[in-house]
Every structure is written in structure tokens, then in C-alpha cells.
Amino acid sequence: MPFKISVFLLHLLSEQSMRPVASILLWIGLVLAGSGYLWLITRPRHHFVRRPKHQV
């Protein structure tokens, strides 16, 4: 799936009129991917453990 998206972006980049839009989308994608990757690295590991529900 990401391969198709990258091919689509490359096709947009080849179109002269769509180049600004494609570059903006590319930057947004890079920023989102980078921030998501950093969030995965930096978040505490203990969130993976299922906590028991609090008794009301």
C-alpha cells in the first residue's frame, strides 16, 4: 500500500502543475511518519500492560 502511495506522489511530482501540492503532501507525510515513529520510541512501555479496571 505505501508503495502505491509513493508511486502516486511521484506521478504528481512529474505533473508540473501539481508539483506544489505533491511536495506539501510529501512533507506532511514525512512529518507525520517521523512524529509517529518518535512517539512510538519515546512512549513508556508499561502502557502495553493491561491495567486492571478500577473498582467503583
MIDOTI-405837 format. One record per atom (N, C-alpha, C, O, CB): residue number from 1; residue in one letter; atom name; x, y, z. Coordinates in nm, 3 decimals, padded with zeros to 5 digits. Atoms other than C-alpha are relative to their C-alpha. Glycine has a CB too. Layout:
BEGIN
[node NUM "A" "CA" [X Y Z]]
...
# end
This chain:
BEGIN
[node 1 "M" "N" [00.081 -00.122 00.000]]
[node 1 "M" "CA" [00.000 00.000 00.000]]
[node 1 "M" "C" [00.085 00.127 00.000]]
[node 1 "M" "O" [00.061 00.216 -00.081]]
[node 1 "M" "CB" [-00.092 00.000 00.121]]
[node 2 "P" "N" [-00.084 -00.121 00.002]]
[node 2 "P" "CA" [00.269 00.259 00.087]]
[node 2 "P" "C" [00.073 00.016 -00.133]]
[node 2 "P" "O" [00.103 00.128 -00.175]]
[node 2 "P" "CB" [00.102 -00.004 00.115]]
[node 3 "F" "N" [-00.069 -00.006 00.130]]
[node 3 "F" "CA" [00.441 00.168 -00.241]]
[node 3 "F" "C" [-00.088 00.069 -00.103]]
[node 3 "F" "O" [-00.041 00.151 -00.181]]
[node 3 "F" "CB" [00.039 -00.142 -00.048]]
[node 4 "K" "N" [00.093 -00.063 00.093]]
[node 4 "K" "CA" [00.129 00.266 -00.437]]
[node 4 "K" "C" [-00.010 00.150 00.028]]
[node 4 "K" "O" [-00.017 00.230 -00.065]]
[node 4 "K" "CB" [-00.138 -00.065 00.009]]
[node 5 "I" "N" [00.009 -00.141 -00.037]]
[node 5 "I" "CA" [00.109 00.593 -00.244]]
[node 5 "I" "C" [00.123 00.075 -00.048]]
[node 5 "I" "O" [00.111 00.187 -00.099]]
[node 5 "I" "CB" [-00.016 00.016 00.153]]
[node 6 "S" "N" [-00.123 -00.067 00.044]]
[node 6 "S" "CA" [00.472 00.676 -00.321]]
[node 6 "S" "C" [00.002 00.014 -00.152]]
[node 6 "S" "O" [00.047 00.116 -00.204]]
[node 6 "S" "CB" [00.124 -00.077 00.048]]
[node 7 "V" "N" [00.007 -00.008 00.146]]
[node 7 "V" "CA" [00.419 00.596 -00.691]]
[node 7 "V" "C" [-00.097 00.111 -00.041]]
[node 7 "V" "O" [-00.070 00.186 -00.135]]
[node 7 "V" "CB" [-00.045 -00.136 -00.060]]
[node 8 "F" "N" [00.097 -00.105 00.027]]
[node 8 "F" "CA" [00.113 00.821 -00.687]]
[node 8 "F" "C" [00.061 00.138 00.023]]
[node 8 "F" "O" [00.039 00.230 -00.056]]
[node 8 "F" "CB" [-00.124 -00.018 00.088]]
[node 9 "L" "N" [-00.066 -00.128 -00.028]]
[node 9 "L" "CA" [00.316 01.101 -00.528]]
[node 9 "L" "C" [00.104 00.033 -00.106]]
[node 9 "L" "O" [00.117 00.148 -00.147]]
[node 9 "L" "CB" [00.066 -00.003 00.138]]
[node 10 "L" "N" [-00.098 -00.023 00.107]]
[node 10 "L" "CA" [00.591 01.056 -00.786]]
[node 10 "L" "C" [-00.070 00.043 -00.128]]
[node 10 "L" "O" [-00.019 00.128 -00.201]]
[node 10 "L" "CB" [00.084 -00.128 -00.025]]
[node 11 "H" "N" [00.077 -00.040 00.118]]
[node 11 "H" "CA" [00.329 01.081 -01.059]]
[node 11 "H" "C" [-00.045 00.145 00.013]]
[node 11 "H" "O" [-00.042 00.221 -00.083]]
[node 11 "H" "CB" [-00.122 -00.094 -00.020]]
[node 12 "L" "N" [00.040 -00.140 -00.023]]
[node 12 "L" "CA" [00.201 01.403 -00.901]]
[node 12 "L" "C" [00.119 00.093 -00.019]]
[node 12 "L" "O" [00.106 00.202 -00.075]]
[node 12 "L" "CB" [-00.059 00.017 00.141]]
[node 13 "L" "N" [-00.119 -00.083 00.013]]
[node 13 "L" "CA" [00.556 01.536 -00.885]]
[node 13 "L" "C" [00.041 00.018 -00.146]]
[node 13 "L" "O" [00.098 00.120 -00.183]]
[node 13 "L" "CB" [00.116 -00.060 00.079]]
[node 14 "S" "N" [-00.035 -00.011 00.142]]
[node 14 "S" "CA" [00.603 01.465 -01.255]]
[node 14 "S" "C" [-00.092 00.100 -00.072]]
[node 14 "S" "O" [-00.052 00.161 -00.171]]
[node 14 "S" "CB" [-00.008 -00.138 -00.069]]
[node 15 "E" "N" [00.089 -00.101 00.056]]
[node 15 "E" "CA" [00.300 01.682 -01.332]]
[node 15 "E" "C" [00.044 00.137 00.048]]
[node 15 "E" "O" [00.052 00.162 00.168]]
[node 15 "E" "CB" [-00.149 -00.028 00.041]]
[node 16 "Q" "N" [-00.055 -00.130 -00.037]]
[node 16 "Q" "CA" [00.428 02.039 -01.341]]
[node 16 "Q" "C" [-00.098 00.082 00.084]]
[node 16 "Q" "O" [-00.057 00.150 00.177]]
[node 16 "Q" "CB" [00.038 00.078 -00.126]]
[node 17 "S" "N" [00.098 -00.083 -00.070]]
[node 17 "S" "CA" [00.103 02.198 -01.220]]
[node 17 "S" "C" [-00.027 -00.051 00.141]]
[node 17 "S" "O" [-00.064 00.026 00.230]]
[node 17 "S" "CB" [-00.130 00.006 -00.079]]
[node 18 "M" "N" [00.031 00.059 -00.131]]
[node 18 "M" "CA" [00.062 01.957 -00.928]]
[node 18 "M" "C" [00.120 -00.007 00.092]]
[node 18 "M" "O" [00.111 -00.062 00.202]]
[node 18 "M" "CB" [-00.058 -00.138 -00.019]]
[node 19 "R" "N" [-00.123 00.017 -00.079]]
[node 19 "R" "CA" [00.419 01.987 -00.801]]
[node 19 "R" "C" [-00.009 00.064 00.139]]
[node 19 "R" "O" [00.033 -00.001 00.236]]
[node 19 "R" "CB" [00.117 00.061 -00.076]]
[node 20 "P" "N" [00.009 -00.057 -00.135]]
[node 20 "P" "CA" [00.348 02.231 -00.510]]
[node 20 "P" "C" [-00.088 -00.084 00.093]]
[node 20 "P" "O" [-00.053 -00.106 00.209]]
[node 20 "P" "CB" [-00.054 00.143 -00.006]]
[node 21 "V" "N" [00.092 00.081 -00.082]]
[node 21 "V" "CA" [00.055 02.020 -00.387]]
[node 21 "V" "C" [00.067 -00.130 00.042]]
[node 21 "V" "O" [00.057 -00.172 00.158]]
[node 21 "V" "CB" [-00.130 -00.030 -00.077]]
[node 22 "A" "N" [-00.065 00.128 -00.029]]
[node 22 "A" "CA" [00.255 01.699 -00.411]]
[node 22 "A" "C" [00.111 00.018 00.102]]
[node 22 "A" "O" [00.129 -00.065 00.191]]
[node 22 "A" "CB" [00.055 -00.062 -00.128]]
[node 23 "S" "N" [-00.109 -00.022 -00.095]]
[node 23 "S" "CA" [00.552 01.849 -00.227]]
[node 23 "S" "C" [-00.055 00.026 00.140]]
[node 23 "S" "O" [00.002 -00.020 00.239]]
[node 23 "S" "CB" [00.089 00.117 -00.045]]
[node 24 "I" "N" [00.063 -00.025 -00.130]]
[node 24 "I" "CA" [00.324 01.974 00.050]]
[node 24 "I" "C" [-00.048 -00.131 00.062]]
[node 24 "I" "O" [-00.025 -00.156 00.181]]
[node 24 "I" "CB" [-00.118 00.100 -00.014]]
[node 25 "L" "N" [00.047 00.130 -00.049]]
[node 25 "L" "CA" [00.163 01.631 00.081]]
[node 25 "L" "C" [00.116 -00.087 00.044]]
[node 25 "L" "O" [00.107 -00.159 00.144]]
[node 25 "L" "CB" [-00.083 -00.072 -00.108]]
[node 26 "L" "N" [-00.117 00.080 -00.033]]
[node 26 "L" "CA" [00.505 01.470 00.083]]
[node 26 "L" "C" [00.059 00.043 00.134]]
[node 26 "L" "O" [00.095 -00.040 00.217]]
[node 26 "L" "CB" [00.106 00.011 -00.111]]
[node 27 "W" "N" [-00.053 -00.052 -00.126]]
[node 27 "W" "CA" [00.627 01.696 00.363]]
[node 27 "W" "C" [-00.091 -00.036 00.117]]
[node 27 "W" "O" [-00.043 -00.073 00.224]]
[node 27 "W" "CB" [00.019 00.152 -00.007]]
[node 28 "I" "N" [00.095 00.035 -00.107]]
[node 28 "I" "CA" [00.310 01.637 00.565]]
[node 28 "I" "C" [00.015 -00.148 00.037]]
[node 28 "I" "O" [00.016 -00.185 00.154]]
[node 28 "I" "CB" [-00.146 00.030 -00.043]]
[node 29 "G" "N" [-00.017 00.143 -00.025]]
[node 29 "G" "CA" [00.355 01.261 00.523]]
[node 29 "G" "C" [00.128 -00.030 00.076]]
[node 29 "G" "O" [00.130 -00.113 00.167]]
[node 29 "G" "CB" [-00.001 -00.075 -00.130]]
[node 30 "L" "N" [-00.128 00.021 -00.068]]
[node 30 "L" "CA" [00.719 01.277 00.627]]
[node 30 "L" "C" [-00.007 00.043 00.146]]
[node 30 "L" "O" [00.042 -00.027 00.235]]
[node 30 "L" "CB" [00.112 00.077 -00.072]]
[node 31 "V" "N" [00.010 -00.050 -00.137]]
[node 31 "V" "CA" [00.640 01.486 00.935]]
[node 31 "V" "C" [-00.086 -00.093 00.085]]
[node 31 "V" "O" [-00.050 -00.124 00.199]]
[node 31 "V" "CB" [-00.060 00.143 00.001]]
[node 32 "L" "N" [00.088 00.091 -00.075]]
[node 32 "L" "CA" [00.354 01.257 01.039]]
[node 32 "L" "C" [00.070 -00.132 00.029]]
[node 32 "L" "O" [00.059 -00.185 00.139]]
[node 32 "L" "CB" [-00.129 -00.024 -00.078]]
[node 33 "A" "N" [-00.069 00.126 -00.020]]
[node 33 "A" "CA" [00.564 00.946 00.989]]
[node 33 "A" "C" [00.110 00.015 00.104]]
[node 33 "A" "O" [00.127 -00.070 00.191]]
[node 33 "A" "CB" [00.060 -00.051 -00.133]]
[node 34 "G" "N" [-00.108 -00.023 -00.096]]
[node 34 "G" "CA" [00.857 01.095 01.181]]
[node 34 "G" "C" [-00.051 00.018 00.141]]
[node 34 "G" "O" [00.005 -00.036 00.236]]
[node 34 "G" "CB" [00.080 00.121 -00.041]]
[node 35 "S" "N" [00.053 -00.024 -00.134]]
[node 35 "S" "CA" [00.644 01.215 01.470]]
[node 35 "S" "C" [-00.061 -00.128 00.057]]
[node 35 "S" "O" [-00.047 -00.155 00.177]]
[node 35 "S" "CB" [-00.104 00.113 -00.003]]
[node 36 "G" "N" [00.057 00.125 -00.047]]
[node 36 "G" "CA" [00.459 00.885 01.491]]
[node 36 "G" "C" [00.108 -00.099 00.044]]
[node 36 "G" "O" [00.093 -00.170 00.143]]
[node 36 "G" "CB" [-00.087 -00.063 -00.109]]
[node 37 "Y" "N" [-00.113 00.088 -00.034]]
[node 37 "Y" "CA" [00.790 00.695 01.491]]
[node 37 "Y" "C" [00.064 00.043 00.131]]
[node 37 "Y" "O" [00.094 -00.040 00.216]]
[node 37 "Y" "CB" [00.105 -00.001 -00.114]]
[node 38 "L" "N" [-00.058 -00.051 -00.125]]
[node 38 "L" "CA" [00.932 00.920 01.762]]
[node 38 "L" "C" [-00.092 -00.028 00.118]]
[node 38 "L" "O" [-00.045 -00.061 00.227]]
[node 38 "L" "CB" [00.027 00.152 -00.011]]
[node 39 "W" "N" [00.095 00.025 -00.108]]
[node 39 "W" "CA" [00.612 00.880 01.966]]
[node 39 "W" "C" [00.006 -00.147 00.041]]
[node 39 "W" "O" [00.001 -00.179 00.160]]
[node 39 "W" "CB" [-00.145 00.039 -00.042]]
[node 40 "L" "N" [-00.010 00.142 -00.032]]
[node 40 "L" "CA" [00.639 00.502 01.940]]
[node 40 "L" "C" [00.126 -00.029 00.080]]
[node 40 "L" "O" [00.124 -00.112 00.171]]
[node 40 "L" "CB" [-00.001 -00.084 -00.129]]
[node 41 "I" "N" [-00.126 00.024 -00.070]]
[node 41 "I" "CA" [01.002 00.517 02.056]]
[node 41 "I" "C" [-00.005 00.056 00.142]]
[node 41 "I" "O" [00.038 -00.010 00.237]]
[node 41 "I" "CB" [00.117 00.062 -00.077]]
[node 42 "T" "N" [-00.014 -00.070 -00.127]]
[node 42 "T" "CA" [00.958 00.765 02.340]]
[node 42 "T" "C" [-00.110 -00.032 00.100]]
[node 42 "T" "O" [-00.094 -00.004 00.219]]
[node 42 "T" "CB" [00.002 00.147 -00.024]]
[node 43 "R" "N" [00.106 00.024 -00.098]]
[node 43 "R" "CA" [00.631 00.650 02.492]]
[node 43 "R" "C" [00.038 -00.114 00.094]]
[node 43 "R" "O" [00.109 -00.207 00.055]]
[node 43 "R" "CB" [-00.134 -00.032 -00.071]]
[node 44 "P" "N" [-00.036 00.102 -00.099]]
[node 44 "P" "CA" [00.658 00.440 02.809]]
[node 44 "P" "C" [-00.051 -00.138 -00.042]]
[node 44 "P" "O" [-00.158 -00.150 -00.101]]
[node 44 "P" "CB" [-00.056 00.037 00.138]]
[node 45 "R" "N" [00.036 00.136 00.040]]
[node 45 "R" "CA" [00.648 00.065 02.760]]
[node 45 "R" "C" [-00.114 -00.058 00.085]]
[node 45 "R" "O" [-00.182 -00.151 00.042]]
[node 45 "R" "CB" [00.123 -00.089 00.010]]
[node 46 "H" "N" [00.097 00.062 -00.090]]
[node 46 "H" "CA" [00.417 -00.001 03.054]]
[node 46 "H" "C" [-00.144 00.022 -00.046]]
[node 46 "H" "O" [-00.236 -00.034 00.013]]
[node 46 "H" "CB" [00.017 00.054 00.141]]
[node 47 "H" "N" [00.136 -00.017 00.052]]
[node 47 "H" "CA" [00.117 00.118 02.851]]
[node 47 "H" "C" [-00.048 -00.127 -00.070]]
[node 47 "H" "O" [-00.168 -00.145 -00.089]]
[node 47 "H" "CB" [-00.005 00.119 -00.096]]
[node 48 "F" "N" [00.039 00.123 00.068]]
[node 48 "F" "CA" [00.125 -00.219 02.674]]
[node 48 "F" "C" [-00.065 -00.098 00.097]]
[node 48 "F" "O" [-00.142 -00.185 00.057]]
[node 48 "F" "CB" [00.121 -00.064 -00.066]]
[node 49 "V" "N" [00.056 00.091 -00.101]]
[node 49 "V" "CA" [00.036 -00.394 03.001]]
[node 49 "V" "C" [-00.144 00.041 00.029]]
[node 49 "V" "O" [-00.173 00.157 00.055]]
[node 49 "V" "CB" [00.085 00.002 00.131]]
[node 50 "R" "N" [00.142 -00.029 -00.029]]
[node 50 "R" "CA" [-00.339 -00.423 03.053]]
[node 50 "R" "C" [-00.016 00.024 00.150]]
[node 50 "R" "O" [00.014 -00.063 00.233]]
[node 50 "R" "CB" [-00.093 -00.117 -00.047]]
[node 51 "R" "N" [00.021 -00.031 -00.141]]
[node 51 "R" "CA" [-00.422 -00.249 03.377]]
[node 51 "R" "C" [-00.136 -00.053 00.046]]
[node 51 "R" "O" [-00.233 -00.047 -00.030]]
[node 51 "R" "CB" [00.011 00.154 00.025]]
[node 52 "P" "N" [00.131 00.044 -00.050]]
[node 52 "P" "CA" [-00.698 -00.396 03.594]]
[node 52 "P" "C" [-00.094 00.119 00.014]]
[node 52 "P" "O" [-00.053 00.228 00.052]]
[node 52 "P" "CB" [00.015 -00.072 00.136]]
[node 53 "K" "N" [00.097 -00.110 -00.011]]
[node 53 "K" "CA" [-01.017 -00.190 03.587]]
[node 53 "K" "C" [-00.020 00.038 00.147]]
[node 53 "K" "O" [-00.025 -00.047 00.236]]
[node 53 "K" "CB" [-00.137 -00.040 -00.065]]
[node 54 "H" "N" [00.018 -00.047 -00.138]]
[node 54 "H" "CA" [-01.066 00.027 03.893]]
[node 54 "H" "C" [-00.141 -00.032 00.048]]
[node 54 "H" "O" [-00.239 -00.014 -00.024]]
[node 54 "H" "CB" [00.028 00.152 00.011]]
[node 55 "Q" "N" [00.130 00.029 -00.059]]
[node 55 "Q" "CA" [-01.345 -00.083 04.124]]
[node 55 "Q" "C" [-00.069 00.130 00.038]]
[node 55 "Q" "O" [-00.011 00.216 00.104]]
[node 55 "Q" "CB" [00.013 -00.093 00.123]]
[node 56 "V" "N" [00.075 -00.123 -00.033]]
[node 56 "V" "CA" [-01.615 00.183 04.151]]
[node 56 "V" "C" [-00.067 -00.018 00.135]]
[node 56 "V" "O" [-00.134 00.073 00.182]]
[node 56 "V" "CB" [-00.107 00.034 -00.109]]
# end
